[in-house]
């Protein structure tokens, strides 16, 4: 039976847990913007910055739990006029990515202000089948803070059907 996936605010998770997560070498492999060591203060600043996006945009990143245990963080962040989806899992939870992404994207489909979602992945990511299974299309390469990323877009039509009545 698959684990129960729940989302909670990052501020509900001890900063030490996030520090330890972001210190895994396997996590840093595919995060070109992750530089330097993570200490407790870095983790606290990270959580504060992610909480600020909730206040500013009404949406942001969550802590992700599988059967009540922290497995990573991810969610939506406004990049210009687009909503970008990111997901950073602990190595032992890498296999849960598609299940978690589908659940988060269902939430995006319920929000009419999110017509599509983007994904930015470093070129070091070779296994992109999950994005294809979600229906995302590669739209090009972008530079972000001096790092190259592959950019994908997924249309998020509302799950609510629109009924048209003939006049």
Number of C-alpha atoms within 10 A of each C-alpha: 3 8 12 11 17 17 19 14 16 23 14 10 16 13 20 15 15 25 19 14 23 22 16 13 10 13 16 16 12 15 15 17 13 13 8 9 9 19 15 15 12 16 20 19 12 17 21 13 12 21 19 14 16 16 10 10 11 10 18 23 22 25 23 25 19 17 12 12 13 22 22 23 21 20 23 25 21 16 10 7 7 15 22 20 22 16 19 21 22 19 14 8 13 14 11 16 15 16 13 21 19 12 14 19 19 14 14 24 19 14 14 13 10 17 15 18 21 23 20 20 20 18 14 13 12 8 7 10 11 13 17 12 9 14 14 21 15 16 11 11 15 15 11 11 8 9 12 17 19 17 20 20 21 18 15 20 16 17 13 9 7 7 6 6 5 4 3
